[in-house]
Every structure is written in C-alpha cells, then in structure tokens.
Amino acid sequence: MTQVQALVESHYRSEVVEHLRANGGSITAGGLTVKLAKQFGFCYGVERAIDLAYAAAKVFKDRRLFILGEIIHNPEVNEQIQALGICNMVGHHGPPDISRLEADDVVIVPAFGTDVDTLARIKERGCQIVDTTCGDVMSVWKRVRHNAAGDITSIIHGKAQHEETKATASRAVSGGKGHYLVVLTLDETDFVCDYIRHGGDKAAFLARFKGATSPGFDPDLHLRRVGVANQTTMLRGETEEVQNRIKAAITDRDGVELARENFRFFDTICGATQERQDALTQMLTERMDLLLVVGGYNSSNTSHLAELGQEVLPTFFIGNAARLGSREHIYHYDLQTRREIVTKHWLPTGPVTIGITAGASCPNNLIEETILRVFALHGVSRETLLA
C-alpha cells in the first residue's frame, strides 16, 4: 500500500485545490470568485478502495485481475483502474460471469460491496479476493443481519438497482431468515405506511415494488415487524423522514408499547457523505451566483449534493471540465430526465461568484480542471492563480 500511494497521488492530487484550501477555500481573479466547499471529493473509503486496487495490480502483476463492476462511480477513475490491466466483469446486461474465473485469478470487490451469492461463487472457484468494501457499508450489513436473525423485515431506503443496496439486501435474508423491501421516495414510503395501517391489495403492492422485495415477500406478514436501514449515500433528512413516517404507521397500528418491539431504526448514513452535505448546506448560506457539482452522473452521493444546491440557486451537475463548453453553453446532468442537457447563457456577465463541490467519488484533479476551466473562461491562466 505504501509503495502505490505515491502513484495514486500522482494521478489524483491537485496543486490548485491545495492552493485554494490554503487561501481559505476562496480565490478571486479576473472578476470571478470561486468558492470551494470545506468538505468535498474523495473520502477515506474511496481512497482505500483505489489504493487496494493499485496494490493488487502491483502484487498480482503475473495473474489475471478482475473487478466486480465499477470500483466507484466516476468514469475517469474507472478508466484508470482498467488501464492497470484490471478487467471489469460486469456489463450493462446482468450479473458477472463467474464461470470464466480460474483458481489463480484475482477478483476485486468494489467499495459498494457485492451480494452474498456472488461472493460465495467466487470463493468456490478458489480465487484470491481483494475486498475494498467500505466500512460504513459493512456497518449497514451488520444491522440488517441482526434484523434477519430476529425475523424482522429490513425496509431499506435506497435505489433497488444500486450495487450497494443489492449487496445490503442480500444480507437482509442471510441464513434463510428475514425479508426486505426497498423504498426510494417519500411517495413509496407513504404507500407502504398506508398498507401498514389499513392493509390493502396485496397484488397491487407487489406489482408496485417489483424487483424491490425479497423472494416470497408478503406485505400482510412481513410488515408486522420492521427495521429501517439505508443506502449509506442517501440524504440524511430524507432517510429520517422515511423512518419517522414508518414509525408513525407502526405506532398507529400497534400502539406505543408494541411499536417499541415492532420497529427498529439505526443511523447508518455514511459520515463522509454527511460531512459533504453539511459543508454544502453551510456554503449555500453564503452569497453565490451559481453552483457547480462535479462527479459521475451515476454517483448517488453526488446527485444528492446537486439536489441540495437546486433548492437554493442555479446548480449544474457536470461530469468534468469538458462539460463547460463556453461562456454561452454548459452540458450538465438533469436529475429529473436522467440525461445530459445543454443550458445556454449559464454564466452571468460582470463579477460572478461560483461555488464548487464534488461527491466522495470525485478526485481532486477533476476538481482542479473545473476550477481552471471557469477561470480560463474569464481569461485567467493557471499561472496567475498560483502566483
């Protein structure tokens, strides 16, 4: 690990970001002020996962190396991992092909973790496993396993098709006990709460949550005792609201005393995710004309930063500096339509203040490129910034 950290740092560090931090997170030149959130970019779990992948490529350089999907949700980082000779086993159309593995192969588990069945099949092949699963994710697994042991259904607040949520769901039924239900929105939560209070059409319930329940899930049976867990990168406030609404429904149905037995909740939001959300919330109290959120479009924690920004001021979720086409147009990800769109006349004339933040999967070098690009649009060079 020590040997590869210098190489990792050379790929992802940023002199410009360090310069901004040394100047209190703000710098002004050419009529432009850029403010950087106090917490942004790579978290410890992401850094550890990348370091382990680089170390695996060095230690096992004479063996075939595979990874179960993207190591994190950032395309540039994943391209760098591929350049190390690590083959991604997961495409867009289904689970990894474990049958291609041989006993001498090395398989890297990404920071999101993987499901129990996939891990067991890899072990059966006799492969060397390099597990980079984030510790915060494993803390959620501990909670849902505990639920399963007590025949308590885990209601997971998250995205049913997200790698982390699928890995967590598999632990919620470990040992042949337990069930799970995944909810994403407050509308879905209210639908579940109504069923808890009043019952309803079981077929309609199962149809609405197709692909988001455990095998054999029966809402009439498996909503009697529940515990709320979450994908670690969700918005804390939204997860707390999910918790509060489900707790209220259980209490309405069972009364206060029984509800203490039939409802469980543990705070399992990732600390780094919360730090970045809190730092952005604080920055949004300051005067800014617009916000740039930098990171992979499929990054959950990054998209939530964009959601926070959109509530306050014009916010553009960009993958990298190349999306800043000119002063006249910007390409950015629209959270509602889930596609990249173009907005014209995005950059105000005259003196302007731009806030910048980035998700936990975004490296500092991409943040630097974004900072340099916005200053270049104002005729300010890198050399001027660092002078």
C-alpha positions in Angstrom: 0.0 0.0 0.0 2.8 2.4 0.9 4.5 1.8 -2.4 1.4 2.5 -4.5 0.2 5.6 -2.6 2.7 7.9 -4.4 1.5 6.6 -7.8 -2.2 7.2 -6.7 -1.4 10.6 -5.5 0.4 11.5 -8.8 -2.8 10.6 -10.7 -5.3 12.4 -8.5 -3.7 15.1 -6.4 -4.2 18.8 -7.3 -1.9 21.8 -6.7 -4.7 24.2 -7.5 -7.1 22.6 -4.9 -4.4 22.7 -2.3 -3.8 26.4 -3.2 -7.4 27.2 -2.7 -7.5 25.4 0.6 -4.5 27.4 1.8 -6.4 30.6 0.9 -9.4 29.7 3.0 -11.3 28.0 0.2 -11.9 31.1 -1.9 -9.9 32.8 -4.7 -10.7 35.9 -6.9 -9.2 36.9 -10.2 -10.5 38.4 -13.5 -13.9 39.4 -12.0 -14.5 35.8 -10.9 -14.6 34.4 -7.4 -14.5 30.6 -6.8 -15.6 29.2 -3.5 -14.8 25.6 -2.6 -16.9 23.7 0.0 -15.0 22.9 3.1 -15.6 19.1 2.6 -15.6 17.6 -0.9 -14.2 14.9 -3.1 -12.6 11.6 -2.2 -13.5 10.1 1.2 -11.4 7.6 3.2 -13.4 4.6 1.9 -12.9 5.6 -1.7 -9.2 6.3 -1.2 -8.7 2.9 0.5 -10.6 1.1 -2.4 -8.4 2.8 -5.0 -5.2 2.1 -3.1 -6.1 -1.6 -2.7 -6.8 -1.8 -6.5 -3.5 -0.3 -7.3 -1.7 -2.5 -4.8 -3.5 -5.6 -6.2 -2.2 -4.7 -9.7 1.3 -4.5 -8.3 1.3 -7.6 -6.1 -0.5 -9.8 -8.6 1.0 -8.5 -11.8 1.5 -12.0 -13.2 -2.1 -13.1 -12.6 -5.4 -12.2 -14.3 -7.2 -9.4 -12.4 -10.9 -8.8 -12.4 -13.3 -6.4 -10.7 -17.0 -6.8 -9.9 -18.2 -3.6 -11.7 -17.0 -0.1 -11.2 -14.7 0.4 -8.2 -16.5 3.8 -7.6 -19.0 5.9 -9.6 -16.5 8.0 -11.5 -15.7 7.2 -15.2 -12.2 8.7 -15.1 -11.2 6.7 -12.1 -12.7 3.5 -13.6 -10.8 4.1 -16.8 -7.6 4.4 -14.8 -8.3 1.1 -13.0 -8.9 -0.5 -16.4 -5.5 0.9 -17.6 -3.9 -1.1 -14.8 -5.0 -4.2 -16.5 -8.0 -4.9 -14.3 -10.9 -6.3 -16.2 -14.5 -5.2 -15.3 -16.6 -8.4 -15.1 -20.0 -6.6 -15.0 -21.6 -5.2 -18.1 -24.9 -3.5 -18.6 -27.0 -6.6 -19.0 -26.8 -8.9 -16.0 -24.6 -10.4 -13.3 -20.9 -11.2 -13.6 -19.9 -14.3 -15.5 -18.3 -16.3 -12.7 -17.8 -19.3 -14.9 -14.9 -17.6 -16.7 -12.9 -17.4 -13.4 -10.0 -19.8 -12.7 -8.5 -20.6 -9.3 -5.4 -18.5 -10.0 -7.4 -15.4 -10.8 -7.7 -12.3 -8.5 -11.1 -10.7 -8.0 -11.5 -7.2 -6.6 -14.8 -6.4 -4.7 -15.6 -2.7 -5.2 -16.2 -0.1 -2.5 -20.0 -0.8 -2.7 -19.5 -4.5 -1.8 -21.2 -7.4 -3.6 -24.1 -9.8 -2.8 -23.7 -12.9 -0.8 -24.3 -15.3 -3.6 -21.8 -13.8 -6.0 -19.1 -13.8 -3.2 -19.8 -17.4 -2.4 -19.5 -18.5 -6.1 -16.2 -16.7 -6.4 -14.9 -18.4 -3.3 -16.0 -21.8 -4.8 -13.8 -21.1 -7.8 -10.8 -20.7 -5.4 -9.9 -17.2 -6.5 -7.9 -14.7 -4.5 -10.3 -12.0 -3.3 -9.3 -8.4 -2.6 -12.2 -6.8 -0.7 -12.4 -3.0 -0.8 -15.9 -2.8 0.6 -16.3 0.5 2.6 -16.6 0.0 6.4 -19.7 2.2 6.5 -21.4 -0.2 4.1 -20.5 -3.2 6.3 -22.0 -1.4 9.3 -25.3 -1.5 7.5 -24.9 -5.2 6.7 -24.4 -5.8 10.4 -27.8 -4.1 11.2 -29.8 -6.0 8.5 -28.3 -9.3 9.6 -29.4 -8.6 13.1 -32.9 -7.9 11.7 -32.9 -11.1 9.8 -31.9 -13.1 12.9 -34.9 -11.7 14.7 -37.3 -12.3 11.8 -37.6 -8.5 11.3 -38.1 -7.2 7.8 -35.5 -4.6 6.7 -37.0 -1.6 4.9 -34.1 -0.2 3.0 -34.1 3.4 1.9 -32.2 3.4 -1.3 -32.1 2.6 -5.0 -33.1 -1.0 -5.6 -30.7 -1.5 -8.5 -27.7 0.2 -6.9 -24.8 -2.1 -6.2 -24.7 -1.2 -2.5 -28.4 -1.7 -2.0 -28.3 -5.1 -3.7 -25.4 -6.1 -1.5 -27.2 -5.0 1.6 -30.5 -6.7 0.6 -28.7 -10.0 0.2 -27.5 -9.7 3.8 -31.1 -9.0 4.9 -32.1 -12.6 4.0 -28.9 -14.3 5.1 -29.2 -17.6 6.8 -32.5 -18.3 5.2 -34.3 -15.8 7.5 -35.5 -12.3 7.2 -37.1 -10.2 4.4 -36.5 -6.9 2.8 -38.4 -4.1 1.0 -36.6 -1.2 -0.8 -38.2 2.2 -0.9 -36.7 5.2 -2.7 -39.2 8.1 -2.5 -41.5 9.5 0.2 -44.4 8.6 -2.1 -43.4 5.0 -2.0 -42.9 5.3 1.8 -46.5 6.7 2.2 -47.8 3.8 0.1 -46.1 1.3 2.5 -47.4 3.3 5.5 -51.0 3.2 4.2 -50.7 -0.6 3.8 -49.2 -0.9 7.4 -52.2 1.0 8.8 -55.0 -0.4 6.7 -53.9 -3.4 4.6 -54.9 -3.4 1.0 -54.5 -5.0 -2.4 -51.5 -7.4 -2.0 -51.1 -7.9 -5.7 -51.0 -4.2 -6.3 -48.4 -3.8 -3.6 -46.2 -6.4 -5.0 -46.6 -5.0 -8.5 -45.5 -1.5 -7.4 -42.4 -2.9 -5.7 -41.5 -5.5 -8.3 -37.7 -6.0 -8.1 -37.5 -4.3 -4.7 -38.6 -7.1 -2.4 -37.2 -10.4 -1.1 -38.3 -13.7 -2.6 -41.6 -14.7 -1.1 -42.3 -11.3 0.4 -45.8 -11.0 1.7 -46.9 -7.5 2.9 -49.6 -9.0 5.1 -46.9 -11.0 7.0 -43.6 -9.2 6.6 -44.7 -5.7 7.6 -45.6 -6.8 11.1 -42.1 -6.2 12.5 -39.7 -3.9 10.5 -36.4 -2.2 10.9 -35.3 0.8 8.7 -31.8 0.8 7.1 -30.5 2.8 4.2 -28.1 3.0 1.3 -25.2 5.0 3.0 -25.2 7.8 0.4 -28.8 9.0 0.8 -29.8 12.4 2.1 -29.9 12.1 5.9 -33.0 14.3 6.2 -34.9 12.1 3.7 -33.9 8.9 5.4 -35.0 10.3 8.8 -38.4 11.2 7.2 -38.8 7.7 5.9 -38.0 6.4 9.4 -40.5 8.9 11.1 -43.3 8.0 8.7 -42.9 4.3 9.1 -42.6 4.5 12.8 -45.8 6.6 13.0 -47.6 4.0 10.9 -46.4 1.1 13.1 -47.4 3.1 16.2 -50.9 3.9 14.8 -51.4 0.2 14.1 -49.9 -1.3 17.2 -49.9 1.4 19.9 -46.9 2.9 21.6 -45.8 -0.1 23.7 -46.0 -2.7 20.9 -44.3 -0.3 18.4 -41.2 -0.4 20.6 -41.0 -4.1 19.8 -42.1 -3.9 16.1 -40.0 -1.0 14.9 -36.2 -0.6 14.8 -34.0 2.2 13.3 -30.2 2.8 13.2 -28.5 5.8 11.8 -26.3 4.3 9.0 -25.7 7.4 6.8 -22.0 7.5 5.7 -20.1 10.0 7.8 -18.2 11.4 4.8 -21.5 11.7 2.8 -23.0 13.7 5.7 -19.9 15.9 6.0 -20.1 16.8 2.3 -23.8 17.6 2.6 -23.3 19.7 5.8 -20.4 21.6 4.1 -22.6 22.4 1.1 -25.5 23.4 3.3 -23.2 25.9 5.1 -21.8 27.2 1.8 -25.3 27.7 0.5 -25.9 30.4 3.2 -23.2 32.5 1.5 -23.7 34.7 -1.5 -23.1 32.9 -4.8 -24.5 33.3 -8.3 -24.4 29.6 -9.2 -23.1 26.2 -8.1 -21.1 23.5 -10.0 -21.3 20.0 -8.6 -18.6 17.8 -10.1 -18.8 14.0 -10.3 -20.0 10.8 -12.0 -23.6 11.0 -13.2 -24.4 7.6 -11.6 -23.0 8.7 -8.2 -25.7 8.7 -5.6 -24.0 10.9 -3.1 -23.0 13.4 -5.8 -26.6 13.6 -7.2 -27.8 14.4 -3.7 -25.4 17.4 -3.5 -26.9 18.6 -6.7 -30.4 18.3 -5.2 -29.4 20.4 -2.2 -28.0 23.1 -4.5 -31.0 23.2 -6.7 -33.2 24.1 -3.8 -31.3 27.4 -3.3 -29.7 28.6 -6.6 -28.9 27.7 -10.2 -27.0 24.4 -10.0 -25.2 22.5 -12.7 -24.2 18.8 -12.2 -21.2 18.2 -14.5 -19.1 15.1 -15.1 -15.9 17.1 -15.8 -14.4 20.3 -17.0 -15.1 19.5 -20.6 -18.8 20.0 -20.0 -18.1 23.7 -19.6 -18.4 24.3 -23.3 -18.1 28.1 -23.3 -19.4 31.2 -21.6 -22.6 30.6 -23.7 -23.4 27.0 -23.0 -22.9 24.2 -20.4 -23.6 20.5 -20.7 -24.9 19.1 -17.4 -27.0 16.2 -16.0 -30.7 16.8 -15.4 -31.8 14.8 -12.4 -35.5 14.8 -13.5 -35.0 13.4 -17.0 -31.8 11.5 -16.1 -29.9 12.6 -19.1 -27.4 15.2 -20.1 -28.8 18.5 -21.4 -27.4 21.8 -22.5 -28.2 25.2 -21.0 -27.4 28.4 -22.7 -26.3 31.7 -21.2 -25.5 30.0 -17.9 -22.6 32.3 -16.9 -23.7 35.7 -15.8 -21.9 38.8 -17.1 -19.9 41.0 -14.8 -18.4 40.0 -11.5 -19.6 36.5 -10.6 -19.2 34.1 -7.7 -19.3 30.4 -8.3 -19.4 27.7 -5.7 -17.9 24.3 -6.4 -18.3 21.0 -4.6 -17.8 17.3 -5.5 -19.0 13.9 -4.4 -17.0 11.4 -2.5 -16.0 9.6 -5.7 -14.6 12.6 -7.5 -10.8 13.0 -7.4 -9.1 16.4 -6.8 -7.5 16.5 -10.3 -11.0 16.7 -11.9 -12.0 19.5 -9.4 -8.8 21.3 -10.4 -9.6 21.0 -14.1 -13.1 22.5 -13.4 -11.6 25.4 -11.5 -9.1 26.1 -14.2 -11.8 26.0 -16.9 -14.1 28.5 -15.2 -11.1 30.9 -14.8 -10.0 30.3 -18.4 -13.5 31.4 -19.5 -12.6 34.7 -17.7 -9.2 35.0 -19.3 -7.3 33.9 -16.2 -4.4 31.4 -16.5 -3.2 28.7 -14.1 0.0 30.6 -13.6 -1.9 33.7 -12.5 -4.0 31.7 -10.0 -0.9 30.1 -8.4 1.2 33.3 -8.4 
